[in-house]
Amino acid sequence: MYYESFLQMKKVLGQLIGWLDKAEAHAKEKSFDPSLFAGFRLAPDQLAFARQIQVACDTAKLGASRLTGKEAPSQADTEQSLDELRARVRSVITYLDGYSEKDFERSSTVSVTQPRWEGKVMTGKDYFFEHVQPNFYFHAAHAYAILRHNGVPIGKRDYLGALTQRLP
């Protein structure tokens, strides 16, 4: 289940690359610098677009790392252009490609902590369901919403991507 969930996060990250492509095309069509998207936000107290993507990427990457004990690469959070954001997303997809179902076998019972939790811990199961999944989709959805709010022609199919539909 954990492995499949990270595969879905990887799929959403792949969709996000398509959103960035459409954002760049939109900016060129409207004659503005596509790098402006990095600072866009829906509300003054909300994280900017670039930070939404960084947090979504970190949540997927660090979630997999903390549940499996594998080391995650450090990233500086300095992206300011759509190309840099694409590279960030691609690097996380590549990182997630390094996992197998076997890596997640004991994920439910591992003990997870973070420095900001001030010594508190969660089981892997609780960490995944209460933090990783909701946090990843929260930030991915906000990145999507910021682009939509700013006129980028993306829709639900751009968010969902290809489905595994087949004829019965």
LOMI-865764 format. One line per field, with one value per residue (C-alpha): residue number from 1; residue in one letter; x, y, z negated. Coordinates in nm, 3 decimals, always signed. Each point is the difference from the previous one (the first is absolute). Example, Ala and Ser with C-alpha at 12.3 -4.5 7.8 and 13.67 -1.06 7.14 Angstrom:
<rs>
nr: (1; 2) $
rest: (A; S) $
X: (+1.230; +0.137) $
Y: (-0.450; +0.344) $
Z: (-0.780; +0.066) $
</rs>
This chain:
<rs>
nr: (1; 2; 3; 4; 5; 6; 7; 8; 9; 10; 11; 12; 13; 14; 15; 16; 17; 18; 19; 20; 21; 22; 23; 24; 25; 26; 27; 28; 29; 30; 31; 32; 33; 34; 35; 36; 37; 38; 39; 40; 41; 42; 43; 44; 45; 46; 47; 48; 49; 50; 51; 52; 53; 54; 55; 56; 57; 58; 59; 60; 61; 62; 63; 64; 65; 66; 67; 68; 69; 70; 71; 72; 73; 74; 75; 76; 77; 78; 79; 80; 81; 82; 83; 84; 85; 86; 87; 88; 89; 90; 91; 92; 93; 94; 95; 96; 97; 98; 99; 100; 101; 102; 103; 104; 105; 106; 107; 108; 109; 110; 111; 112; 113; 114; 115; 116; 117; 118; 119; 120; 121; 122; 123; 124; 125; 126; 127; 128; 129; 130; 131; 132; 133; 134; 135; 136; 137; 138; 139; 140; 141; 142; 143; 144; 145; 146; 147; 148; 149; 150; 151; 152; 153; 154; 155; 156; 157; 158; 159; 160; 161; 162; 163; 164; 165; 166; 167; 168) $
rest: (M; Y; Y; E; S; F; L; Q; M; K; K; V; L; G; Q; L; I; G; W; L; D; K; A; E; A; H; A; K; E; K; S; F; D; P; S; L; F; A; G; F; R; L; A; P; D; Q; L; A; F; A; R; Q; I; Q; V; A; C; D; T; A; K; L; G; A; S; R; L; T; G; K; E; A; P; S; Q; A; D; T; E; Q; S; L; D; E; L; R; A; R; V; R; S; V; I; T; Y; L; D; G; Y; S; E; K; D; F; E; R; S; S; T; V; S; V; T; Q; P; R; W; E; G; K; V; M; T; G; K; D; Y; F; F; E; H; V; Q; P; N; F; Y; F; H; A; A; H; A; Y; A; I; L; R; H; N; G; V; P; I; G; K; R; D; Y; L; G; A; L; T; Q; R; L; P) $
X: (+0.000; +0.276; +0.190; -0.313; -0.073; +0.346; -0.051; -0.310; +0.195; +0.262; -0.278; -0.128; +0.355; +0.015; -0.327; +0.148; +0.272; -0.280; -0.154; +0.334; +0.019; -0.349; +0.087; +0.303; -0.205; -0.267; +0.259; +0.149; -0.345; -0.082; +0.348; +0.124; +0.302; -0.089; +0.226; -0.263; -0.203; +0.254; -0.127; -0.373; -0.231; -0.374; +0.006; +0.254; +0.069; +0.035; +0.323; +0.100; -0.025; +0.367; -0.021; -0.318; +0.191; +0.304; -0.212; -0.193; +0.332; +0.152; -0.306; +0.017; +0.378; +0.033; -0.312; +0.148; +0.336; -0.137; -0.220; +0.281; +0.317; +0.153; +0.191; -0.173; +0.200; +0.013; -0.135; +0.061; -0.348; +0.146; -0.209; -0.124; -0.078; -0.232; +0.306; +0.147; -0.334; -0.024; +0.349; -0.102; -0.308; +0.195; +0.266; -0.266; -0.162; +0.343; +0.052; -0.338; +0.089; +0.266; -0.257; -0.163; -0.295; +0.245; +0.145; -0.334; -0.060; +0.045; -0.122; -0.310; +0.197; +0.305; +0.030; +0.010; +0.106; +0.101; +0.198; -0.303; -0.200; +0.207; +0.076; -0.345; -0.035; -0.263; -0.033; +0.074; -0.366; -0.122; +0.274; -0.094; -0.378; -0.003; +0.292; +0.155; -0.309; -0.203; +0.302; +0.112; -0.344; -0.062; +0.309; -0.045; -0.361; +0.104; +0.265; -0.272; -0.243; +0.256; +0.053; -0.376; -0.058; +0.256; -0.162; +0.206; -0.228; +0.019; -0.291; -0.091; +0.147; +0.331; -0.014; -0.108; +0.203; -0.061; -0.223; +0.041; -0.338; -0.069; -0.297; -0.151) $
Y: (+0.000; +0.250; -0.079; +0.047; +0.330; +0.131; -0.113; +0.221; +0.292; -0.057; +0.012; +0.332; +0.138; -0.103; +0.183; +0.303; +0.015; +0.031; +0.284; +0.180; -0.046; +0.148; +0.286; +0.085; -0.009; +0.219; +0.257; +0.015; +0.037; +0.286; +0.153; -0.017; -0.160; -0.360; +0.033; +0.228; -0.313; -0.093; +0.281; -0.028; -0.101; -0.019; +0.198; +0.233; -0.242; -0.305; -0.154; +0.112; -0.233; -0.103; -0.087; -0.205; -0.213; -0.026; -0.118; -0.252; -0.137; -0.011; -0.169; -0.283; -0.033; +0.026; -0.209; -0.289; +0.051; +0.005; -0.304; -0.210; +0.130; +0.088; +0.328; +0.281; +0.253; +0.352; +0.284; +0.369; +0.145; +0.265; -0.060; +0.321; -0.102; -0.257; -0.186; -0.023; -0.118; -0.264; -0.120; -0.023; -0.205; -0.228; -0.061; -0.116; -0.225; -0.153; -0.044; -0.175; -0.224; -0.151; -0.161; -0.341; -0.147; -0.193; +0.327; +0.079; -0.341; +0.128; +0.355; -0.028; -0.068; +0.223; +0.291; +0.337; +0.334; +0.340; +0.277; +0.230; -0.264; +0.069; -0.364; -0.138; -0.302; -0.164; -0.350; -0.026; -0.074; +0.310; +0.215; -0.113; +0.040; +0.310; +0.192; -0.124; -0.061; +0.306; +0.232; -0.115; +0.042; +0.330; +0.159; -0.161; +0.121; +0.351; +0.013; -0.105; +0.260; +0.281; -0.078; -0.020; +0.325; +0.166; -0.114; -0.307; -0.226; -0.316; -0.211; -0.309; -0.233; +0.183; -0.071; -0.364; -0.106; -0.323; -0.252; -0.377; -0.043; -0.301; -0.168; -0.281) $
Z: (+0.000; -0.084; +0.317; +0.213; -0.177; +0.084; +0.359; +0.007; -0.145; +0.269; +0.260; -0.137; +0.010; +0.366; +0.060; -0.173; +0.266; +0.257; -0.202; +0.007; +0.377; +0.040; -0.236; +0.211; +0.322; -0.163; -0.112; +0.348; +0.157; -0.239; +0.034; -0.357; -0.165; -0.099; -0.305; -0.153; -0.077; -0.270; -0.223; +0.069; -0.284; -0.064; -0.325; -0.161; -0.286; +0.225; +0.126; +0.347; +0.301; -0.004; -0.370; +0.056; +0.250; -0.224; -0.293; +0.214; +0.126; -0.349; -0.145; +0.253; -0.022; -0.379; -0.060; +0.196; -0.171; -0.354; +0.059; +0.147; -0.161; +0.337; +0.019; +0.190; +0.200; -0.140; +0.213; -0.062; +0.078; +0.230; +0.313; +0.160; +0.358; +0.153; +0.135; -0.348; -0.140; +0.275; -0.091; -0.367; +0.082; +0.236; -0.265; -0.248; +0.261; +0.064; -0.374; -0.037; +0.295; -0.225; -0.228; +0.018; -0.184; -0.219; -0.133; -0.169; -0.166; -0.358; +0.056; -0.220; -0.316; +0.036; -0.239; +0.176; -0.145; +0.131; -0.173; -0.016; -0.189; -0.313; -0.082; +0.085; +0.230; +0.220; +0.136; +0.369; +0.065; -0.183; +0.155; +0.348; -0.036; -0.222; +0.145; +0.325; +0.211; -0.101; +0.006; +0.345; +0.157; -0.182; +0.155; +0.343; +0.012; -0.104; +0.273; +0.246; -0.139; +0.023; +0.368; +0.068; -0.189; +0.226; +0.322; +0.088; +0.206; -0.208; -0.113; -0.196; +0.264; -0.037; -0.373; +0.024; +0.301; +0.186; -0.174; +0.018; +0.165; +0.217; +0.160; -0.209) $
</rs>
